Amino acid sequence: MQLSTGNNEESRSGEAAAGRYPGWLIAATWVLAFMMLALMAFALYQYFTGGSLFALIRSVASHPAATQSASGMPAYDPDQPYESVVRKSDPDTVLPEGLRQSAAEYVVDSGDSLFGIAENFDLEPESVLWANPDQLNDSPHFLSVGMHLRIPPTDGILYKWQEGDKLDHIAGLYKVDVDDIVMFPGNDLDITDPQPEPGQYIMIPGGWRPLQPWVIPVQAAADGGTTAVISGPGSCTPGGGVFGTPPSAWPGPYPGQVSGNDYYPGHEAIDAMCYEGDAIFASGAGVVIYAGWIEGGYGNMVAIDHGSGYLTIYAHLSSISVGCGNYVNAGQVIGGCGSSGNSTGAHLHFEVRQGAGFLNPWQVLVY
């Protein structure tokens, strides 16, 4: 009777609990419990395998059942034309820009300058001069339209190997190590026995040599001025002392604008921008000591002695408006812009000298 009573009490307790919680809530609780167990299994699978359960399910679903029939293949017909995309191979290695290994050739066009050509090939102007000694003679004034220039692959000296040359001698001559020459890929030398052939162009990366000066010679006088020792038909010797003002005014019509070569060791002047026939002005007051044509690539030229050792030179003029021996004021028109002499386009070659040396025009001009 005691046992029966206990069972009756448990039954009544379960019925009471069922009465307190609706059936849908109990079912939802079981569903949530099942989902939690499934998520736990999913997490454990990913933890131990490193894979995704969803990817596994998709992979199984994407593979056809073994009982499915294979797709039918087209019948082979040897006479049927074969159509496909043809991919042609390119045996040439395409190097990034700036990594040329061999010299290039450039034909000088109208309006070109040595400075501009070098800049287009990402080189220093001296490297182009050094690569073409037979044509340019270390002077940008010898550049002319139609000239074929050798353009080195990098900065340095492009050297034509001569009979009897030795690597150690050439390396020392141009201030580099032998390995710099041997290891340059474009030279294509056997590193175990490097023997360049006579007539072969060898690149000497980082090589250097002094440039041969090609300038109009002017002799400095004892009193600090200059004398008219400028060989040519336009030369004269002014009488008496020379008085003037140091150069400072921009000599062309476009202050601060350069067209062509800027100032650098191989071109100790600036090419001021101007167009054919534009007025050219005296940069300071002084006496004209040269007015006329002159050899050496300068063409029609005017030279002005400003006293105190200062001298300015204006070259490639199309016309000359002053005479030798004339006194001119700063800003006075002395000629017209042109392209006479060795020039590929209209511009003003402008030099500033003091005594026997050159001054960078940018350091004295006010504009």
Buried (B, 14 or more C-beta within 10 A) or exposed (E): EEEEEEEEEEEEEEEEEEEEEEEEEEEEEEEEEEEEEEEEEEEEBBEEEEEEBEEEEEEEEEEEEEEEEEEEEEEEEEEEEEEEEEEEEEEEEEEEEEEBBBBEEBEBEEBBBBBBBBEEBEBBBBBBBBBBBEBBBBBBBBBBBEBEBBBBBBBBBBBBBEEEBEBEEBBEBBEBEBEBBBEBEBBEBEEEEBEBEEEBBBBBBBBBBEBEEBBBEBEBBEEEBBBBEBEBEBBBEBEEEBBBBBBBBBBBBBEEBBBBBBBBEBBBBBBBBBBEEBBBBBBBBBBBBBBBBBEBBBBBBBBBBBBBBBBBBBBBBBBBBBEBBBBBEBEBEBBBBBBBBBBBBBBBBBBBBBBEEBBBBEEBBEE
